[in-house]
Amino acid sequence: ISKRALSQELWPSSPMLSSLVVMLLALICTLCFNGVMVHSAQAEETSLNLPKTSAEFFALFSSKGASETLELLQIDKGSAFNRWVLWSLHSVNKHHWRIENKSHARVFDLLNWSRQQGLMPRLIEINKICHKGMEHLQEVDNNDIAIPPKPNGQIPTSSWTELWISCQKQLSSKERTASNCIDIPGIVVSSSNPDKPNNPCKKEYRMVDGAHRMCLRKYGLVLLEGEMAELQSLLTTANGLDERQDIIDKITDKENMITKVSQAMFFEMDQEMFESVLIYSDNPVRHHKEWAQTVHLSQVLKDEWKLWMRRVLAYVHDWRDNYQKDIENEENEEL
Protein backbone atom coordinates (compact mmCIF):
# COMPACT_ATOMS: atom_id res chain seq x y z
CA ILE A 1 0.00 0.00 0.00
CA SER A 2 1.34 3.45 -0.93
CA LYS A 3 1.98 6.20 1.62
CA ARG A 4 -0.70 8.30 -0.03
CA ALA A 5 -3.23 5.48 0.11
CA LEU A 6 -2.29 4.77 3.71
CA SER A 7 -2.82 8.41 4.71
CA GLN A 8 -6.19 8.39 3.02
CA GLU A 9 -7.15 5.27 4.92
CA LEU A 10 -6.12 6.77 8.26
CA TRP A 11 -7.35 10.34 7.79
CA PRO A 12 -11.10 10.97 8.22
CA SER A 13 -12.93 11.55 4.97
CA SER A 14 -15.51 13.93 6.44
CA PRO A 15 -14.37 17.63 6.38
CA MET A 16 -16.17 18.27 9.69
CA LEU A 17 -14.55 15.24 11.33
CA SER A 18 -11.17 16.28 9.96
CA SER A 19 -11.58 19.73 11.51
CA LEU A 20 -12.43 18.18 14.86
CA VAL A 21 -9.32 15.99 14.70
CA VAL A 22 -7.13 19.01 13.90
CA MET A 23 -8.63 20.97 16.80
CA LEU A 24 -8.12 18.01 19.16
CA LEU A 25 -4.48 17.61 18.10
CA ALA A 26 -3.87 21.33 18.57
CA LEU A 27 -5.41 21.20 22.03
CA ILE A 28 -3.26 18.21 23.01
CA CYS A 29 -0.11 19.97 21.77
CA THR A 30 -1.04 23.14 23.67
CA LEU A 31 -1.61 21.22 26.89
CA CYS A 32 1.67 19.38 26.51
CA PHE A 33 3.53 22.59 25.78
CA ASN A 34 1.91 24.40 28.70
CA GLY A 35 2.69 21.45 30.97
CA VAL A 36 6.34 21.66 30.01
CA MET A 37 6.34 25.43 30.48
CA VAL A 38 4.67 25.21 33.89
CA HIS A 39 7.07 22.47 35.00
CA SER A 40 10.02 24.55 33.81
CA ALA A 41 8.70 27.71 35.50
CA GLN A 42 8.19 25.83 38.75
CA ALA A 43 11.71 24.47 38.56
CA GLU A 44 13.14 27.91 37.90
CA GLU A 45 11.14 29.43 40.74
CA THR A 46 12.35 26.87 43.28
CA SER A 47 15.94 28.04 43.02
CA LEU A 48 15.45 31.79 42.77
CA ASN A 49 15.86 32.44 46.49
CA LEU A 50 19.05 30.40 46.98
CA PRO A 51 22.68 31.57 46.62
CA LYS A 52 24.64 30.47 43.56
CA THR A 53 28.08 30.13 45.21
CA SER A 54 29.26 28.46 48.39
CA ALA A 55 30.78 31.75 49.63
CA GLU A 56 27.39 33.47 49.39
CA PHE A 57 25.66 30.45 50.89
CA PHE A 58 27.75 30.16 54.05
CA ALA A 59 27.81 33.92 54.54
CA LEU A 60 24.02 33.84 54.58
CA PHE A 61 23.29 30.59 56.43
CA SER A 62 26.34 29.89 58.62
CA SER A 63 27.92 33.16 59.67
CA LYS A 64 26.02 34.16 62.81
CA GLY A 65 27.85 34.11 66.13
CA ALA A 66 26.56 32.21 69.16
CA SER A 67 25.18 35.34 70.83
CA GLU A 68 23.39 36.45 67.66
CA THR A 69 21.84 33.01 67.18
CA LEU A 70 20.84 32.93 70.85
CA GLU A 71 19.12 36.30 70.48
CA LEU A 72 17.26 34.97 67.45
CA LEU A 73 15.97 31.98 69.43
CA GLN A 74 15.03 33.75 72.66
CA ILE A 75 12.14 31.93 74.29
CA ASP A 76 10.36 35.16 75.26
CA LYS A 77 11.26 37.38 72.29
CA GLY A 78 10.15 37.57 68.68
CA SER A 79 8.54 34.79 66.64
CA ALA A 80 11.47 32.44 65.95
CA PHE A 81 10.99 30.35 69.10
CA ASN A 82 7.26 30.03 68.46
CA ARG A 83 7.77 29.16 64.79
CA TRP A 84 10.65 26.69 65.16
CA VAL A 85 9.88 25.17 68.55
CA LEU A 86 6.45 25.81 70.03
CA TRP A 87 4.45 25.46 66.81
CA SER A 88 6.54 22.68 65.28
CA LEU A 89 5.57 19.03 65.28
CA HIS A 90 6.88 15.79 63.79
CA SER A 91 4.10 13.65 62.33
CA VAL A 92 4.33 9.87 62.59
CA ASN A 93 1.07 8.94 60.84
CA LYS A 94 2.31 9.09 57.23
CA HIS A 95 2.96 5.91 55.25
CA HIS A 96 6.78 5.75 55.22
CA TRP A 97 7.19 7.23 58.70
CA ARG A 98 4.29 5.61 60.52
CA ILE A 99 4.40 4.54 64.15
CA GLU A 100 1.31 2.57 65.04
CA ASN A 101 -1.37 4.22 67.18
CA LYS A 102 0.46 7.56 67.30
CA SER A 103 0.11 10.72 65.26
CA HIS A 104 2.81 13.22 66.22
CA ALA A 105 5.43 14.53 68.60
CA ARG A 106 5.83 18.10 69.78
CA VAL A 107 9.27 19.50 68.99
CA PHE A 108 9.05 21.44 72.26
CA ASP A 109 8.67 18.17 74.20
CA LEU A 110 11.69 16.65 72.46
CA LEU A 111 13.87 19.68 73.14
CA ASN A 112 12.59 20.10 76.67
CA TRP A 113 13.48 16.48 77.47
CA SER A 114 16.96 17.17 76.06
CA ARG A 115 17.20 20.22 78.31
CA GLN A 116 16.07 18.30 81.37
CA GLN A 117 18.75 15.68 80.68
CA GLY A 118 21.36 18.38 80.20
CA LEU A 119 22.13 16.98 76.76
CA MET A 120 24.67 18.56 74.45
CA PRO A 121 24.51 17.90 70.71
CA ARG A 122 26.92 15.42 69.18
CA LEU A 123 28.66 15.37 65.82
CA ILE A 124 27.05 13.00 63.29
CA GLU A 125 27.75 12.46 59.59
CA ILE A 126 24.69 13.60 57.70
CA ASN A 127 24.76 10.62 55.32
CA LYS A 128 23.74 8.47 58.29
CA ILE A 129 20.48 10.39 58.75
CA CYS A 130 17.13 9.98 56.97
CA HIS A 131 14.87 13.03 56.84
CA LYS A 132 11.40 13.49 55.40
CA GLY A 133 11.54 13.79 51.64
CA MET A 134 14.21 11.12 51.27
CA GLU A 135 11.50 8.48 50.94
CA HIS A 136 11.04 9.79 47.37
CA LEU A 137 14.49 8.42 46.51
CA GLN A 138 13.01 4.93 46.87
CA GLU A 139 10.29 5.65 44.30
CA VAL A 140 10.73 4.52 40.71
CA ASP A 141 8.86 7.42 39.11
CA ASN A 142 10.07 10.90 40.13
CA ASN A 143 9.08 12.72 36.93
CA ASP A 144 6.62 14.98 38.76
CA ILE A 145 9.42 16.61 40.80
CA ALA A 146 10.62 19.90 39.31
CA ILE A 147 14.42 20.03 39.19
CA PRO A 148 15.76 23.57 38.57
CA PRO A 149 18.82 24.41 36.47
CA LYS A 150 22.16 23.91 38.19
CA PRO A 151 23.75 27.21 39.36
CA ASN A 152 27.12 25.72 38.39
CA GLY A 153 27.41 23.42 35.38
CA GLN A 154 30.14 21.45 37.15
CA ILE A 155 27.80 20.20 39.88
CA PRO A 156 27.41 16.42 39.39
CA THR A 157 24.01 15.77 37.86
CA SER A 158 23.42 12.79 40.16
CA SER A 159 24.03 14.91 43.29
CA TRP A 160 21.82 17.75 42.02
CA THR A 161 18.98 15.42 41.05
CA GLU A 162 19.11 13.53 44.36
CA LEU A 163 19.08 16.83 46.27
CA TRP A 164 15.91 18.07 44.61
CA ILE A 165 14.10 14.73 44.72
CA SER A 166 14.60 14.55 48.49
CA CYS A 167 14.56 18.26 49.39
CA GLN A 168 12.25 20.03 46.94
CA LYS A 169 9.63 20.86 49.57
CA GLN A 170 12.17 22.23 52.05
CA LEU A 171 14.26 24.20 49.56
CA SER A 172 11.20 25.65 47.85
CA SER A 173 9.96 27.24 51.08
CA LYS A 174 11.23 30.81 50.80
CA GLU A 175 9.93 31.72 54.25
CA ARG A 176 11.78 28.85 55.94
CA THR A 177 15.05 29.19 54.01
CA ALA A 178 15.25 32.97 54.32
CA SER A 179 15.59 32.95 58.11
CA ASN A 180 17.39 29.69 58.70
CA CYS A 181 20.78 28.98 60.26
CA ILE A 182 22.26 25.56 59.47
CA ASP A 183 24.30 25.55 62.71
CA ILE A 184 21.25 25.20 64.99
CA PRO A 185 21.20 21.52 66.08
CA GLY A 186 18.48 19.23 64.82
CA ILE A 187 17.05 16.18 66.61
CA VAL A 188 17.62 12.57 65.53
CA VAL A 189 16.38 9.25 66.86
CA SER A 190 18.58 6.17 66.84
CA SER A 191 16.94 2.85 66.03
CA SER A 192 16.72 0.51 69.02
CA ASN A 193 16.77 -2.50 66.73
CA PRO A 194 19.42 -2.41 63.95
CA ASP A 195 17.46 -5.10 62.08
CA LYS A 196 14.33 -2.94 62.08
CA PRO A 197 15.18 0.62 60.96
CA ASN A 198 12.89 3.43 62.11
CA ASN A 199 13.08 5.20 58.75
CA PRO A 200 12.41 4.36 55.07
CA CYS A 201 16.07 4.92 54.10
CA LYS A 202 17.29 2.15 56.43
CA LYS A 203 19.84 4.56 57.89
CA GLU A 204 21.12 4.77 61.46
CA TYR A 205 19.04 7.80 62.41
CA ARG A 206 15.56 9.16 61.84
CA MET A 207 15.42 12.97 61.78
CA VAL A 208 12.51 14.37 63.80
CA ASP A 209 13.42 18.06 63.68
CA GLY A 210 15.62 20.13 61.36
CA ALA A 211 14.86 18.85 57.84
CA HIS A 212 14.88 22.37 56.38
CA ARG A 213 18.32 23.05 57.88
CA MET A 214 19.55 19.66 56.71
CA CYS A 215 18.42 20.32 53.14
CA LEU A 216 20.08 23.73 53.18
CA ARG A 217 23.30 22.07 54.33
CA LYS A 218 23.01 19.56 51.49
CA TYR A 219 22.50 22.42 49.05
CA GLY A 220 25.71 24.04 50.31
CA LEU A 221 27.48 20.71 49.84
CA VAL A 222 26.53 20.38 46.17
CA LEU A 223 27.73 23.95 45.56
CA LEU A 224 31.09 22.95 47.05
CA GLU A 225 31.17 19.79 44.93
CA GLY A 226 30.61 21.83 41.78
CA GLU A 227 33.28 24.37 42.68
CA MET A 228 35.80 21.64 43.43
CA ALA A 229 35.07 19.93 40.10
CA GLU A 230 35.53 23.29 38.39
CA LEU A 231 38.94 23.74 40.05
CA GLN A 232 39.99 20.22 39.11
CA SER A 233 39.18 20.96 35.46
CA LEU A 234 41.51 23.97 35.61
CA LEU A 235 44.49 21.78 36.49
CA THR A 236 44.70 20.55 32.91
CA THR A 237 45.24 24.10 31.61
CA ALA A 238 47.37 25.48 34.45
CA ASN A 239 50.44 27.43 33.32
CA GLY A 240 53.46 26.77 35.46
CA LEU A 241 54.05 25.19 38.85
CA ASP A 242 52.94 28.24 40.85
CA GLU A 243 49.51 28.40 39.21
CA ARG A 244 49.11 24.64 39.52
CA GLN A 245 50.01 24.74 43.23
CA ASP A 246 47.55 27.58 43.81
CA ILE A 247 44.76 25.49 42.27
CA ILE A 248 45.76 22.44 44.31
CA ASP A 249 45.65 24.52 47.51
CA LYS A 250 42.16 25.74 46.61
CA ILE A 251 41.02 22.17 45.92
CA THR A 252 42.35 21.12 49.33
CA ASP A 253 40.38 23.95 50.96
CA LYS A 254 37.22 22.78 49.20
CA GLU A 255 37.83 19.18 50.28
CA ASN A 256 38.27 20.29 53.90
CA MET A 257 35.09 22.34 53.70
CA ILE A 258 33.15 19.41 52.23
CA THR A 259 34.36 17.19 55.08
CA LYS A 260 33.29 19.81 57.60
CA VAL A 261 29.84 20.45 56.12
CA SER A 262 29.20 16.70 55.72
CA GLN A 263 28.79 16.46 59.49
CA ALA A 264 26.74 18.51 61.91
CA MET A 265 25.55 18.73 65.51
CA PHE A 266 22.38 16.92 66.58
CA PHE A 267 20.56 16.07 69.78
CA GLU A 268 20.18 12.32 69.90
CA MET A 269 17.60 10.17 71.67
CA ASP A 270 16.77 6.49 71.38
CA GLN A 271 13.61 5.01 69.92
CA GLU A 272 12.10 4.08 73.27
CA MET A 273 12.43 7.61 74.62
CA PHE A 274 11.06 9.09 71.41
CA GLU A 275 7.98 6.87 71.44
CA SER A 276 7.30 7.75 75.08
CA VAL A 277 6.50 11.37 74.14
CA LEU A 278 4.37 10.58 71.09
CA ILE A 279 0.73 11.64 71.02
CA TYR A 280 -2.35 10.39 69.18
CA SER A 281 -5.01 12.62 67.65
CA ASP A 282 -7.40 12.24 64.72
CA ASN A 283 -6.41 15.78 63.72
CA PRO A 284 -2.77 16.35 64.75
CA VAL A 285 -2.52 19.87 63.34
CA ARG A 286 -5.61 21.15 65.16
CA HIS A 287 -4.63 19.31 68.33
CA HIS A 288 -1.15 20.83 68.28
CA LYS A 289 -2.45 24.31 67.48
CA GLU A 290 -4.81 24.21 70.45
CA TRP A 291 -1.98 23.08 72.71
CA ALA A 292 0.42 25.78 71.47
CA GLN A 293 -2.19 28.49 71.98
CA THR A 294 -2.89 27.52 75.58
CA VAL A 295 0.42 26.18 76.96
CA HIS A 296 1.94 28.20 79.81
CA LEU A 297 5.73 28.34 80.14
CA SER A 298 6.81 29.34 83.64
CA GLN A 299 9.51 31.92 84.18
CA VAL A 300 11.67 29.27 85.83
CA LEU A 301 11.47 27.10 82.71
CA LYS A 302 12.28 30.09 80.49
CA ASP A 303 15.33 31.01 82.55
CA GLU A 304 16.63 27.44 82.59
CA TRP A 305 15.96 27.12 78.86
CA LYS A 306 18.02 30.24 78.13
CA LEU A 307 20.99 28.97 80.16
CA TRP A 308 20.89 25.58 78.46
CA MET A 309 20.53 27.04 74.97
CA ARG A 310 23.42 29.43 75.61
CA ARG A 311 25.68 26.48 76.49
CA VAL A 312 24.47 24.51 73.45
CA LEU A 313 25.05 27.30 70.95
CA ALA A 314 28.44 28.22 72.40
CA TYR A 315 29.45 24.56 72.08
CA VAL A 316 28.25 24.30 68.47
CA HIS A 317 29.82 27.57 67.36
CA ASP A 318 33.13 26.76 69.03
CA TRP A 319 33.29 23.57 66.98
CA ARG A 320 32.32 25.38 63.78
CA ASP A 321 34.76 28.25 64.23
CA ASN A 322 37.69 26.11 65.44
CA TYR A 323 37.36 23.41 62.79
CA GLN A 324 39.57 25.19 60.29
CA LYS A 325 42.19 25.92 62.95
CA ASP A 326 42.29 22.24 63.86
CA ILE A 327 42.78 21.30 60.19
CA GLU A 328 45.63 23.79 59.85
CA ASN A 329 47.27 22.45 63.00
CA GLU A 330 47.06 18.89 61.69
CA GLU A 331 48.64 19.96 58.39
CA ASN A 332 51.46 21.76 60.22
CA GLU A 333 52.12 18.65 62.33
CA GLU A 334 52.37 16.54 59.18
CA LEU A 335 54.94 18.99 57.77
C-alpha positions as CSV (number, residue, x, y, z in Angstrom):
1,I,0.0,0.0,0.0
2,S,1.3,3.4,-0.9
3,K,2.0,6.2,1.6
4,R,-0.7,8.3,0.0
5,A,-3.2,5.5,0.1
6,L,-2.3,4.8,3.7
7,S,-2.8,8.4,4.7
8,Q,-6.2,8.4,3.0
9,E,-7.1,5.3,4.9
10,L,-6.1,6.8,8.3
11,W,-7.3,10.3,7.8
12,P,-11.1,11.0,8.2
13,S,-12.9,11.5,5.0
14,S,-15.5,13.9,6.4
15,P,-14.4,17.6,6.4
16,M,-16.2,18.3,9.7
17,L,-14.5,15.2,11.3
18,S,-11.2,16.3,10.0
19,S,-11.6,19.7,11.5
20,L,-12.4,18.2,14.9
21,V,-9.3,16.0,14.7
22,V,-7.1,19.0,13.9
23,M,-8.6,21.0,16.8
24,L,-8.1,18.0,19.2
25,L,-4.5,17.6,18.1
26,A,-3.9,21.3,18.6
27,L,-5.4,21.2,22.0
28,I,-3.3,18.2,23.0
29,C,-0.1,20.0,21.8
30,T,-1.0,23.1,23.7
31,L,-1.6,21.2,26.9
32,C,1.7,19.4,26.5
33,F,3.5,22.6,25.8
34,N,1.9,24.4,28.7
35,G,2.7,21.5,31.0
36,V,6.3,21.7,30.0
37,M,6.3,25.4,30.5
38,V,4.7,25.2,33.9
39,H,7.1,22.5,35.0
40,S,10.0,24.6,33.8
41,A,8.7,27.7,35.5
42,Q,8.2,25.8,38.7
43,A,11.7,24.5,38.6
44,E,13.1,27.9,37.9
45,E,11.1,29.4,40.7
46,T,12.4,26.9,43.3
47,S,15.9,28.0,43.0
48,L,15.5,31.8,42.8
49,N,15.9,32.4,46.5
50,L,19.1,30.4,47.0
51,P,22.7,31.6,46.6
52,K,24.6,30.5,43.6
53,T,28.1,30.1,45.2
54,S,29.3,28.5,48.4
55,A,30.8,31.7,49.6
56,E,27.4,33.5,49.4
57,F,25.7,30.5,50.9
58,F,27.8,30.2,54.0
59,A,27.8,33.9,54.5
60,L,24.0,33.8,54.6
61,F,23.3,30.6,56.4
62,S,26.3,29.9,58.6
63,S,27.9,33.2,59.7
64,K,26.0,34.2,62.8
65,G,27.8,34.1,66.1
66,A,26.6,32.2,69.2
67,S,25.2,35.3,70.8
68,E,23.4,36.5,67.7
69,T,21.8,33.0,67.2
70,L,20.8,32.9,70.8
71,E,19.1,36.3,70.5
72,L,17.3,35.0,67.4
73,L,16.0,32.0,69.4
74,Q,15.0,33.7,72.7
75,I,12.1,31.9,74.3
76,D,10.4,35.2,75.3
77,K,11.3,37.4,72.3
78,G,10.1,37.6,68.7
79,S,8.5,34.8,66.6
80,A,11.5,32.4,65.9
81,F,11.0,30.4,69.1
82,N,7.3,30.0,68.5
83,R,7.8,29.2,64.8
84,W,10.7,26.7,65.2
85,V,9.9,25.2,68.6
86,L,6.5,25.8,70.0
87,W,4.4,25.5,66.8
88,S,6.5,22.7,65.3
89,L,5.6,19.0,65.3
90,H,6.9,15.8,63.8
91,S,4.1,13.6,62.3
92,V,4.3,9.9,62.6
93,N,1.1,8.9,60.8
94,K,2.3,9.1,57.2
95,H,3.0,5.9,55.2
96,H,6.8,5.7,55.2
97,W,7.2,7.2,58.7
98,R,4.3,5.6,60.5
99,I,4.4,4.5,64.2
100,E,1.3,2.6,65.0
101,N,-1.4,4.2,67.2
102,K,0.5,7.6,67.3
103,S,0.1,10.7,65.3
104,H,2.8,13.2,66.2
105,A,5.4,14.5,68.6
106,R,5.8,18.1,69.8
107,V,9.3,19.5,69.0
108,F,9.0,21.4,72.3
109,D,8.7,18.2,74.2
110,L,11.7,16.7,72.5
111,L,13.9,19.7,73.1
112,N,12.6,20.1,76.7
113,W,13.5,16.5,77.5
114,S,17.0,17.2,76.1
115,R,17.2,20.2,78.3
116,Q,16.1,18.3,81.4
117,Q,18.7,15.7,80.7
118,G,21.4,18.4,80.2
119,L,22.1,17.0,76.8
120,M,24.7,18.6,74.4
121,P,24.5,17.9,70.7
122,R,26.9,15.4,69.2
123,L,28.7,15.4,65.8
124,I,27.1,13.0,63.3
125,E,27.8,12.5,59.6
126,I,24.7,13.6,57.7
127,N,24.8,10.6,55.3
128,K,23.7,8.5,58.3
129,I,20.5,10.4,58.7
130,C,17.1,10.0,57.0
131,H,14.9,13.0,56.8
132,K,11.4,13.5,55.4
133,G,11.5,13.8,51.6
134,M,14.2,11.1,51.3
135,E,11.5,8.5,50.9
136,H,11.0,9.8,47.4
137,L,14.5,8.4,46.5
138,Q,13.0,4.9,46.9
139,E,10.3,5.7,44.3
140,V,10.7,4.5,40.7
141,D,8.9,7.4,39.1
142,N,10.1,10.9,40.1
143,N,9.1,12.7,36.9
144,D,6.6,15.0,38.8
145,I,9.4,16.6,40.8
146,A,10.6,19.9,39.3
147,I,14.4,20.0,39.2
148,P,15.8,23.6,38.6
149,P,18.8,24.4,36.5
150,K,22.2,23.9,38.2
151,P,23.8,27.2,39.4
152,N,27.1,25.7,38.4
153,G,27.4,23.4,35.4
154,Q,30.1,21.4,37.1
155,I,27.8,20.2,39.9
156,P,27.4,16.4,39.4
157,T,24.0,15.8,37.9
158,S,23.4,12.8,40.2
159,S,24.0,14.9,43.3
160,W,21.8,17.8,42.0
161,T,19.0,15.4,41.1
162,E,19.1,13.5,44.4
163,L,19.1,16.8,46.3
164,W,15.9,18.1,44.6
165,I,14.1,14.7,44.7
166,S,14.6,14.6,48.5
167,C,14.6,18.3,49.4
168,Q,12.3,20.0,46.9
169,K,9.6,20.9,49.6
170,Q,12.2,22.2,52.0
171,L,14.3,24.2,49.6
172,S,11.2,25.7,47.8
173,S,10.0,27.2,51.1
174,K,11.2,30.8,50.8
175,E,9.9,31.7,54.3
176,R,11.8,28.9,55.9
177,T,15.0,29.2,54.0
178,A,15.3,33.0,54.3
179,S,15.6,33.0,58.1
180,N,17.4,29.7,58.7
181,C,20.8,29.0,60.3
182,I,22.3,25.6,59.5
183,D,24.3,25.6,62.7
184,I,21.2,25.2,65.0
185,P,21.2,21.5,66.1
186,G,18.5,19.2,64.8
187,I,17.1,16.2,66.6
188,V,17.6,12.6,65.5
189,V,16.4,9.2,66.9
190,S,18.6,6.2,66.8
191,S,16.9,2.9,66.0
192,S,16.7,0.5,69.0
193,N,16.8,-2.5,66.7
194,P,19.4,-2.4,63.9
195,D,17.5,-5.1,62.1
196,K,14.3,-2.9,62.1
197,P,15.2,0.6,61.0
198,N,12.9,3.4,62.1
199,N,13.1,5.2,58.7
200,P,12.4,4.4,55.1
201,C,16.1,4.9,54.1
202,K,17.3,2.1,56.4
203,K,19.8,4.6,57.9
204,E,21.1,4.8,61.5
205,Y,19.0,7.8,62.4
206,R,15.6,9.2,61.8
207,M,15.4,13.0,61.8
208,V,12.5,14.4,63.8
209,D,13.4,18.1,63.7
210,G,15.6,20.1,61.4
211,A,14.9,18.8,57.8
212,H,14.9,22.4,56.4
213,R,18.3,23.1,57.9
214,M,19.5,19.7,56.7
215,C,18.4,20.3,53.1
216,L,20.1,23.7,53.2
217,R,23.3,22.1,54.3
218,K,23.0,19.6,51.5
219,Y,22.5,22.4,49.0
220,G,25.7,24.0,50.3
221,L,27.5,20.7,49.8
222,V,26.5,20.4,46.2
223,L,27.7,24.0,45.6
224,L,31.1,22.9,47.1
225,E,31.2,19.8,44.9
226,G,30.6,21.8,41.8
227,E,33.3,24.4,42.7
228,M,35.8,21.6,43.4
229,A,35.1,19.9,40.1
230,E,35.5,23.3,38.4
231,L,38.9,23.7,40.0
232,Q,40.0,20.2,39.1
233,S,39.2,21.0,35.5
234,L,41.5,24.0,35.6
235,L,44.5,21.8,36.5
236,T,44.7,20.6,32.9
237,T,45.2,24.1,31.6
238,A,47.4,25.5,34.5
239,N,50.4,27.4,33.3
240,G,53.5,26.8,35.5
241,L,54.0,25.2,38.9
242,D,52.9,28.2,40.8
243,E,49.5,28.4,39.2
244,R,49.1,24.6,39.5
245,Q,50.0,24.7,43.2
246,D,47.5,27.6,43.8
247,I,44.8,25.5,42.3
248,I,45.8,22.4,44.3
249,D,45.6,24.5,47.5
250,K,42.2,25.7,46.6
251,I,41.0,22.2,45.9
252,T,42.3,21.1,49.3
253,D,40.4,23.9,51.0
254,K,37.2,22.8,49.2
255,E,37.8,19.2,50.3
256,N,38.3,20.3,53.9
257,M,35.1,22.3,53.7
258,I,33.2,19.4,52.2
259,T,34.4,17.2,55.1
260,K,33.3,19.8,57.6
261,V,29.8,20.4,56.1
262,S,29.2,16.7,55.7
263,Q,28.8,16.5,59.5
264,A,26.7,18.5,61.9
265,M,25.6,18.7,65.5
266,F,22.4,16.9,66.6
267,F,20.6,16.1,69.8
268,E,20.2,12.3,69.9
269,M,17.6,10.2,71.7
270,D,16.8,6.5,71.4
271,Q,13.6,5.0,69.9
272,E,12.1,4.1,73.3
273,M,12.4,7.6,74.6
274,F,11.1,9.1,71.4
275,E,8.0,6.9,71.4
276,S,7.3,7.8,75.1
277,V,6.5,11.4,74.1
278,L,4.4,10.6,71.1
279,I,0.7,11.6,71.0
280,Y,-2.3,10.4,69.2
281,S,-5.0,12.6,67.7
282,D,-7.4,12.2,64.7
283,N,-6.4,15.8,63.7
284,P,-2.8,16.4,64.8
285,V,-2.5,19.9,63.3
286,R,-5.6,21.2,65.2
287,H,-4.6,19.3,68.3
288,H,-1.2,20.8,68.3
289,K,-2.4,24.3,67.5
290,E,-4.8,24.2,70.4
291,W,-2.0,23.1,72.7
292,A,0.4,25.8,71.5
293,Q,-2.2,28.5,72.0
294,T,-2.9,27.5,75.6
295,V,0.4,26.2,77.0
296,H,1.9,28.2,79.8
297,L,5.7,28.3,80.1
298,S,6.8,29.3,83.6
299,Q,9.5,31.9,84.2
300,V,11.7,29.3,85.8
301,L,11.5,27.1,82.7
302,K,12.3,30.1,80.5
303,D,15.3,31.0,82.6
304,E,16.6,27.4,82.6
305,W,16.0,27.1,78.9
306,K,18.0,30.2,78.1
307,L,21.0,29.0,80.2
308,W,20.9,25.6,78.5
309,M,20.5,27.0,75.0
310,R,23.4,29.4,75.6
311,R,25.7,26.5,76.5
312,V,24.5,24.5,73.5
313,L,25.0,27.3,70.9
314,A,28.4,28.2,72.4
315,Y,29.4,24.6,72.1
316,V,28.2,24.3,68.5
317,H,29.8,27.6,67.4
318,D,33.1,26.8,69.0
319,W,33.3,23.6,67.0
320,R,32.3,25.4,63.8
321,D,34.8,28.3,64.2
322,N,37.7,26.1,65.4
323,Y,37.4,23.4,62.8
324,Q,39.6,25.2,60.3
325,K,42.2,25.9,62.9
326,D,42.3,22.2,63.9
327,I,42.8,21.3,60.2
328,E,45.6,23.8,59.8
329,N,47.3,22.4,63.0
330,E,47.1,18.9,61.7
331,E,48.6,20.0,58.4
332,N,51.5,21.8,60.2
333,E,52.1,18.6,62.3
334,E,52.4,16.5,59.2
335,L,54.9,19.0,57.8
